[in-house]
Amino acid sequence: MYMDKRSTQILKMLIQKPDSTIKTLEYDLGINQRQVVYSIEKINDYLESIYNEKIHRTKNGYFILPENIIESSLGFDERTYILSGQERVEMLLLLLLNREEDISLIHLTSTLHFSKNTIMNILKQAKNLIIDYDIELFYSRLQGYILVGEEYAKRRLLFNIIQKYASTKKGQQLLEKYIYITYKDASFYMEKLEECEQLLGHQFTDTMVSTISYSLVIWEKRIQQNKTIEDTIFDDFPNLIETSEYSVVESVFDNFIEGKELFYLTLQLMVMNIVTPQIISTKKELSFIYKALEKFVENFEKISVITIPDRQKLIEKLYLHMKPAYYRIKYGLNANDTLEIDYDYNLQNLNQLVERSIKPLEKSMAKKIPQSEMYYLTIILGGWLKQYGIDFEKKIIAVVVCPNGLSVSNMIHATLIGYFKDFIFLDPMSIREFINYEKNVDIVFTTRHIETNATQFTVQPVMNEMEIRKLQTEVFESLYGFALSKININNVMEIIDKYAEVINRDKLLESLSDYLFQQNNAIKKQDTKTDNNLSLIDLIGENVNILHSVSDWKEAIRIASAPLLNRNYISGAYVNKVIELCEKDSNYIMLSNRLAIPHAKTEDGVNKLGMSFLKLDNAIEFPNGRKTALICIIAAIDKHKHIPSVLELGALADHEEYINQLKACRDKQELLKVLKNFLDKERYNG
């Protein structure tokens, strides 16, 4: 086990300067607090795996290091280096995969330099590690310790372990000490792979060349022992013999590898990442992956509200990675899950957006994209944005957390993204979802206070313009120390005039004003009628009941739901769930204390998108003590299509004039006419 450069540097500084604090480390290294804390966590993981001890902090912020850690050497010395728990297991498995003779308990204790009890514990851990490969570890008096399973699975295990060690000097020293494989042994195959590179016209990554070369040393021994790949494996790879990779492998390796082993080596070349390609008709090979990448980038642009520069070139670069990744993922070949990636902690926010944008790729491959491949995509995308000056670390990650159901949380979400356009909003979450969410969130908008280290703001399900302006002021003052509404545009123009030549002053003034104050009417300007977004009138249709009075709020909900229930838009279970939720907390259904919108989740029994309206002459009281005579039942089929109509209901609840007109209605047609008049006026004003 090794630490990254920054963590190693911090540990050395703590040993050399015992009075260091997080603040001094930030200053000395030019990094932020989050980066220091993350590195300390990695250092503790490392120290616990080797010394079973870790660094502690005092109340004053100073670090306490155990004496044996201070006294030990941080440099690598193969004579004194102590294997971590994971390394012990992996070296033992490599010994078994590279065995040329029977391996007994005595053999393992003398090679790995551990006691019998420790070796028995390592064997137990090894058995657990290989379960996912469908391999078992047995002991027999005739053969000693052996691995039982398909050769294909054993090769995967071998590769996934070797790739951790083959590309670093320290790792190569461990392979030489414990597995007896030298760099000289592997260099023969490195030269062969260089021949393949020349014939194919591109260069593989150094990591993959080292990994394949060291693996081939053991592969060849296994082949000589008649431990060859099963014939059935290649049923999944039709036309492999027709590929350029196969032709090259055959010409370079034919003297000492033959038959189906040539096919296996061909597959290894096909999954290797490339660093210097000859771009030759990339769109024609695996064209469905290329198209999926286009949709992936399109999704990313929508979610992040970032226009990617040189979009097509980025897609080409992503394709270059995803072409071999496709074979890795599709067929479980040499998965990078075990490969330690130099992943920048600052890219966490970006990685969240990659995960949210990835569905087109997963759909095209009919496979889940592993986290390691997701990291690679994040690193590629992050590097691309950085070279164009787009600093993703400064993006604010926000989320709406609401315990009150899908419609309310989505309504708040839809409102806020219009007013905080530079924020990146995650999908709305329930409180339980948020508690279990382990990734970074900067700001939480919630209808009730929750326990979180993130900055949180309490919001109402429906907010008028004054309330939103107040929220904006609070948010911007919390983040930046000022609010947009307090910016004097003329002062800004004076600063610009002082340091820059302005070509069109009027146009610049107009653009700055739009940028700083465009939030004022963001929601009003949204188009609420598209193919997928139906208006309030469309969803209510003829689903209207007008009654003098009802016995209680439960009866009101049942009567209001009846039109949807009769048309099979919802089930009886949905109505019961709505009543159950209202009984627990009916605050979430009230819009401006004038209109109730009872609803539950889609999975509670919604069959089709719809709404139904009940108007009462005599208002009824809900469990929260609030009264209303207007009830609109919402049946949401997904997270999006009902949102425009819910926003219209929210706007309606803010207009006392129209609320009074609805209360005065005596029949269905009159009520629908009032709704239509209100919507027409809103569109005209918007």
Protein Blocks (a to p, Z undefined) as FASTA:
>chain_A
ZZdfklmmmmmmmmmmmmbcfklmmmmnopafklmmmmmmmmmmmmmmmnopacdddfko
pacddfklmmpcfbdcfkloccdfklmmmmmmmmmmmpcbdcdfklmmmmnopafklmmm
mmmmmmmmmmmnopacdddfklopadeddfklmmmmmmmmmmmmmmpmklmmmmmmmnop
afklmmmmmmmmmmmmmmnopacdfklmmmmmmmmmmmmmmmmnopacdfklmmmmghkl
mpmklmmmmmmmmmmggcjllmmmmmmmmmpccfbdcdehkllgokllmmmmmmmmmmmm
mmnopacehkllmmmmmmmmmmmmmmmmmnopaiaklpccdddfklmmmmmmmmmmmmmm
mmmnopacdfklmmmmmmmmmmmmmmnopafklpccdddddfebjklmmmmmmmmmmmmm
mbccdddddfklmmmpmbdcfbdcdfbdcddfbdcddddfbdcfklmmmmmmmmmmmmno
pafklpcfklmmmmmmmmoccfblmlmmmmmmmmmmmmmmmmmmpcfbdfklccfklmnm
mmccddfbdfblmlmmmmmmmmmmmnomacfklmmmmmmmmmmommlmpghhlaccdddd
fklopabgcddddddfbdcddfkopacfbdcddddfbfmlmmmmmmmmmmmmmmmklmmm
mmmpcbfklmmmmmmmmmmmmmmmZZ
